[in-house]
């Protein structure tokens, strides 16, 4: 599976609240803000072009989902 570009993902590609969830056939982007704030969608429709919760990830990339890696 090829990695999607930032153009197809939008803000989530560099947001500190975004996590990736990989399944055998797909890659999803999950917003961790949705866990505590109903204004946010857990799995937003991509590309996300505007988001009130966006915060730049200091590393510049959203990371893997730590919960998913525990399973």
Order of alpha helices (4+ residues) and beta strands (2+ residues): alpha-beta-beta-beta-alpha
